[in-house]
């Protein structure tokens, strides 16, 4: 069965120590989207700390 959605944690997984998404991670996300795989965030962080990425 093909994947339909992939969840990422934010700290240390999706963003680096500088709170930025590394270029290779952006490429990987684009490849998932090109395959019609949804990309989502799953985190314990407070909603007040979220922002558009």
Backbone bond lengths (Angstrom), bond angles and torsions (degrees), N, CA, C in turn:
res aa  C-N    CA-C-N  psi(-1)  N-CA   C-N-CA  omega(-1)  CA-C   N-CA-C  phi
1 X - - - 1.449 - - 1.528 108.62 -
2 X 1.325 117.64 128.14 1.466 119.80 179.55 1.525 111.51 -73.21
3 X 1.318 115.16 153.50 1.465 120.24 177.21 1.524 109.54 -70.36
4 X 1.341 115.98 144.41 1.458 121.75 177.03 1.528 111.50 -111.63
5 X 1.334 115.98 -23.73 1.466 120.49 -178.10 1.525 108.87 -152.28
6 X 1.330 115.50 145.61 1.467 122.01 175.64 1.518 107.04 -126.61
7 X 1.335 116.36 130.59 1.470 121.86 178.45 1.516 109.55 -103.20
8 X 1.312 116.10 140.64 1.457 122.65 176.34 1.515 109.39 -120.31
9 X 1.338 116.01 140.29 1.450 120.62 165.70 1.519 105.39 -78.79
10 X 1.298 118.12 158.94 1.464 119.77 -176.92 1.526 111.04 -86.98
11 X 1.324 117.48 -69.73 1.462 121.89 -172.28 1.517 111.98 -67.00
12 X 1.337 115.46 119.70 1.456 121.37 176.47 1.519 114.36 82.88
13 X 1.316 117.41 -9.20 1.459 120.44 178.30 1.521 109.92 -115.05
14 X 1.313 116.86 -60.42 1.462 121.10 -179.00 1.523 111.43 -86.22
15 X 1.323 117.31 -39.55 1.467 120.65 179.32 1.521 110.27 -115.68
16 X 1.318 115.54 152.58 1.465 120.90 -179.58 1.531 111.22 -89.64
17 X 1.321 116.12 -168.56 1.469 121.22 -177.47 1.519 112.23 -63.11
18 X 1.342 116.50 -25.32 1.461 120.92 179.76 1.528 111.82 -88.59
19 X 1.338 115.97 9.16 1.469 122.68 179.97 1.532 111.87 62.77
20 X 1.337 115.88 33.84 1.464 121.89 178.54 1.523 109.13 -122.50
21 X 1.324 115.69 150.69 1.459 120.59 176.43 1.522 107.20 -84.22
22 X 1.345 118.07 118.60 1.465 120.84 -179.37 1.534 111.09 -62.64
23 X 1.334 116.94 150.14 1.469 120.91 -179.26 1.532 113.87 -54.71
24 X 1.332 117.95 -40.36 1.466 119.17 -179.13 1.525 111.88 -67.84
25 X 1.330 116.71 -29.91 1.465 120.41 175.79 1.524 110.07 -70.23
26 X 1.329 116.88 -39.80 1.467 120.31 176.93 1.529 110.57 -60.65
27 X 1.323 116.43 -41.92 1.475 120.73 178.53 1.524 109.94 -62.22
28 X 1.323 117.08 -44.49 1.468 120.81 179.83 1.524 111.24 -61.81
29 X 1.326 116.99 -41.05 1.465 121.01 178.72 1.526 110.14 -64.41
30 X 1.324 117.01 -42.36 1.469 120.21 178.36 1.531 111.16 -62.47
31 X 1.331 117.26 -38.36 1.472 120.83 177.81 1.529 110.70 -63.92
32 X 1.330 116.42 -39.93 1.467 119.60 176.74 1.531 110.28 -62.73
33 X 1.324 116.11 -46.33 1.457 120.55 -179.63 1.529 111.37 -63.07
34 X 1.338 116.96 -37.75 1.465 121.11 177.74 1.529 111.49 -61.99
35 X 1.331 116.23 -26.97 1.466 121.57 178.65 1.533 111.60 -93.31
36 X 1.341 115.90 13.22 1.467 122.41 -179.32 1.523 113.48 61.23
37 X 1.328 115.34 31.63 1.462 121.34 175.21 1.524 107.06 -98.43
38 X 1.305 116.70 124.29 1.462 121.33 -179.96 1.529 109.94 -71.37
39 X 1.311 115.63 146.29 1.460 122.59 179.19 1.520 107.13 -117.51
40 X 1.338 116.60 129.53 1.461 120.83 -176.57 1.530 110.64 -138.99
41 X 1.320 114.95 162.29 1.463 122.74 178.69 1.522 109.16 -103.60
42 X 1.317 115.98 135.66 1.459 122.48 172.29 1.526 105.96 -131.39
43 X 1.321 117.05 116.78 1.463 119.55 -175.08 1.527 110.98 -150.89
44 X 1.314 114.84 159.93 1.464 120.59 172.57 1.519 111.22 -92.29
45 X 1.323 117.16 -6.12 1.464 120.60 -178.92 1.524 111.07 -61.24
46 X 1.296 114.80 149.03 1.464 121.24 178.43 1.526 110.58 -62.98
47 X 1.309 116.33 144.07 1.473 120.67 178.32 1.522 111.48 -61.69
48 X 1.316 117.71 -26.09 1.468 120.15 -179.01 1.531 111.60 -68.53
49 X 1.340 117.14 -16.36 1.467 121.03 -179.75 1.518 112.78 -93.82
50 X 1.311 118.40 -1.95 1.454 119.43 -176.16 1.519 111.25 -80.57
51 X 1.336 114.57 158.17 1.456 121.28 176.59 1.517 108.40 -155.83
52 X 1.314 116.72 163.85 1.462 122.32 179.15 1.531 109.01 -65.93
53 X 1.324 116.83 133.94 1.482 120.90 176.56 1.504 109.71 -123.73
